[in-house]
């Protein structure tokens, strides 16, 4: 299973190094930034499972960074760090879209626990439920190794994006998932991804998993809305 990715934004060098080390010891992949503009650049260059964001930053404060992030991605969890404990600041941060708030000085164990909770809450249900394998219509999917066996007997190793999209659709089985939601959830800040990108992935899934690609039983396109997965049995 790939490491969860954290964007850590903190301008106090010692604290930055301490938090980064502890996150890495918990097997997270950590990207750091020390300014507000640096945080936005890092955010736009990659996708993250959680953002840990200091409020008092050079160039651009954490509240403004949070506001900009929420214009582009409404789902990535954001945890604010602040030296101020005022209720007004806390409310301001939550109104801007933050998911949690921790006042300095804080206990590192509490920070790690809060990050773990945020990530688990934002992870698709298929992973939350501890499901590592899924079977449908004669197909087998291993979400740990990314390996699949199709109904036609073909063995494949899916890409990270393919596994992510497959997890999302299976976790919402029987529901129509909108194109915008899929792009936000799977491709995040990748501005080069479009609805056509998703179409190509769905066509690939039909090739991998459908007995008859022209009459799919599992991967359905709902015109003008999005896509739906069904077991088809």
C-alpha positions in Angstrom: 0.0 0.0 0.0 1.4 3.4 -1.0 2.3 5.9 1.8 -0.2 8.6 2.8 1.1 12.0 1.8 1.2 15.0 4.1 1.8 18.7 3.2 3.4 20.3 6.3 3.5 24.1 6.3 5.4 25.6 9.2 7.9 28.5 9.3 9.6 27.6 12.6 12.5 25.5 11.5 12.9 23.4 14.7 9.2 22.6 14.9 9.1 21.8 11.2 11.9 19.3 11.5 10.5 17.7 14.6 7.0 17.2 13.1 8.4 16.0 9.8 10.6 13.4 11.5 7.7 12.1 13.6 5.4 11.9 10.6 8.0 10.0 8.6 8.5 7.6 11.6 4.7 6.9 11.2 5.4 6.0 7.6 3.9 9.2 6.0 5.5 10.8 3.0 6.0 14.5 3.9 6.4 17.6 1.7 7.2 20.8 3.5 6.8 24.5 2.9 7.8 27.5 5.0 5.7 30.3 3.4 2.1 30.7 2.3 3.0 31.0 -1.4 5.3 28.0 -1.0 2.4 26.0 0.4 0.1 26.9 -2.5 2.9 25.9 -5.0 3.4 22.5 -3.3 -0.4 21.9 -3.1 -0.8 22.6 -6.8 2.1 20.4 -7.8 0.9 17.2 -6.0 -2.0 15.6 -4.3 -2.1 15.1 -0.5 -4.1 13.1 2.0 -3.9 15.9 4.7 -2.5 19.4 5.0 -1.0 20.6 8.3 -1.1 24.4 8.1 0.4 27.0 10.4 -1.6 30.2 10.7 1.2 32.7 11.1 3.3 32.4 7.9 5.5 34.8 5.9 4.1 36.4 2.7 0.6 34.9 3.1 -1.1 33.7 6.3 -2.6 30.3 6.8 -6.2 31.5 6.6 -5.6 33.0 3.1 -3.8 29.7 2.1 -6.8 27.7 3.3 -9.2 29.9 1.4 -7.3 29.5 -1.8 -7.0 25.7 -1.4 -10.7 25.4 -0.8 -11.4 27.2 -4.1 -9.7 24.3 -5.8 -10.2 21.3 -3.5 -13.0 21.0 -1.0 -12.2 17.6 0.4 -8.5 17.4 1.4 -8.4 17.6 5.2 -6.8 20.7 6.6 -5.5 20.9 10.2 -4.5 24.4 11.5 -1.6 24.9 13.9 -1.6 28.2 15.8 0.1 30.0 18.7 -3.2 31.8 19.5 -6.0 30.1 21.3 -8.8 32.6 20.8 -12.2 31.4 19.9 -12.6 33.9 17.2 -9.5 32.6 15.3 -10.7 29.0 15.7 -14.1 29.9 14.3 -12.6 31.9 11.4 -10.4 28.9 10.5 -13.4 26.5 10.6 -15.5 28.9 8.5 -12.8 28.9 5.8 -13.0 25.1 5.6 -10.5 23.8 8.1 -11.3 20.3 9.5 -9.4 20.6 12.8 -7.4 23.0 14.9 -4.5 22.5 17.3 -3.0 25.2 19.6 0.8 25.5 20.2 2.4 24.1 22.2 0.8 20.7 21.6 1.5 17.1 22.3 3.0 15.3 19.2 1.1 12.2 19.9 -2.2 14.2 19.8 -1.1 15.7 16.5 -0.4 12.3 15.0 -3.7 11.0 16.3 -5.7 13.9 14.8 -4.0 13.4 11.4 -4.8 9.7 11.5 -8.4 10.4 12.2 -8.7 13.0 9.4 -7.1 10.6 6.9 -9.4 7.7 7.9 -12.5 10.0 7.7 -11.6 11.1 4.1 -10.7 7.6 2.8 -13.2 5.8 0.6 -15.4 3.3 2.5 -13.9 0.3 0.7 -10.6 1.0 2.5 -12.2 2.1 5.8 -14.0 -1.2 6.0 -10.7 -3.0 5.8 -11.6 -4.5 2.4 -8.4 -5.6 0.6 -10.0 -7.8 -2.1 -13.2 -7.4 -4.1 -14.9 -9.8 -6.5 -17.6 -9.1 -9.1 -18.8 -10.8 -12.2 -15.9 -13.3 -12.3 -13.3 -10.5 -11.7 -10.9 -10.4 -8.8 -9.2 -7.2 -7.5 -6.4 -7.0 -4.9 -6.3 -3.4 -3.5 -3.0 -4.1 -1.7 -1.0 -5.3 -4.7 -3.1 -3.5 -7.4 -3.3 -6.8 -9.2 -6.4 -8.0 -11.0 -7.7 -11.1 -12.7 -10.4 -10.3 -15.3 -13.4 -12.4 -16.2 -11.5 -13.1 -19.5 -8.6 -14.6 -17.6 -6.2 -11.6 -18.2 -3.9 -10.7 -15.3 -3.1 -7.0 -14.9 -1.5 -4.6 -12.5 -3.5 -1.4 -12.3 -2.0 2.1 -11.8 -2.5 4.1 -8.6 -5.1 6.3 -10.4 -7.0 3.2 -11.7 -7.1 1.7 -8.3 -8.2 5.0 -6.8 -11.1 5.4 -9.2 -12.1 1.7 -8.9 -12.2 2.0 -5.1 -14.3 5.2 -5.3 -16.8 3.6 -7.7 -17.1 0.4 -5.7 -17.4 2.2 -2.4 -20.4 4.0 -3.9 -21.9 0.9 -5.6 -25.2 1.5 -7.2 -24.9 5.3 -6.9 -24.1 7.8 -9.7 -20.8 9.6 -8.9 -20.5 12.9 -10.7 -17.6 13.8 -13.0 -16.7 16.8 -10.8 -16.6 14.6 -7.7 -14.4 12.1 -9.4 -12.0 14.7 -10.7 -11.8 16.3 -7.3 -11.3 13.0 -5.4 -8.9 11.2 -7.8 -7.1 13.9 -9.7 -7.3 16.8 -7.2 -5.3 19.8 -8.5 -4.3 18.2 -11.9 -5.7 20.9 -14.2 -4.9 18.8 -17.3 -7.5 16.2 -16.3 -11.0 16.5 -17.8 -14.2 14.4 -18.1 -12.5 12.8 -21.2 -9.8 11.5 -18.9 -12.4 9.7 -16.8 -14.1 8.4 -20.0 -10.8 6.8 -21.0 -10.4 5.1 -17.6 -14.0 3.7 -17.8 -13.3 2.4 -21.3 -10.2 0.7 -19.9 -12.2 -0.8 -17.0 -14.7 -2.2 -19.5 -11.8 -3.8 -21.5 -10.4 -5.3 -18.3 -13.6 -6.5 -16.6 -16.6 -6.7 -19.0 -17.5 -9.8 -21.1 -19.2 -7.5 -23.6 -17.7 -4.0 -23.7 -20.7 -2.7 -25.8 -23.2 -3.9 -23.2 -21.4 -3.3 -19.9 -22.9 -4.8 -16.7 -20.5 -3.1 -14.2 -19.3 0.3 -15.5 -22.1 2.6 -16.6 -21.9 6.1 -18.0 -24.8 8.3 -17.0 -25.1 10.9 -19.7 -24.5 14.4 -18.5 -24.0 13.3 -14.9 -21.3 10.8 -14.2 -20.6 7.1 -13.7 -22.0 4.2 -11.8 -20.7 0.8 -10.7 -22.9 -2.2 -10.2 -22.0 -5.9 -9.5 -24.2 -6.8 -12.5 -25.3 -10.0 -11.0 
